[in-house]
Amino acid sequence: VPEAVGEYAQGVQSPREVFFWMLTLECGIRSAQTHLEWLEDVIERIKNQQHPSE
């Protein structure tokens, strides 16, 4: 995650602000990863016809 911050962290004078901003960024990344994992599972279940026919 630190490499994703780039120039933002360099321009901020408060290490505390950077810390909490990083936590927010990490939360967003983990949420997106979890969502993608779920979507991949859904696609596989549909491909394998694990759904009721009607």
Secondary structure as GFF3:
##gff-version 3
##sequence-region A 1 54
A	DSSP	alpha_helix	2	5	.	.	.	ID=ss1
A	DSSP	alpha_helix	7	11	.	.	.	ID=ss2
A	DSSP	alpha_helix	15	47	.	.	.	ID=ss3
###
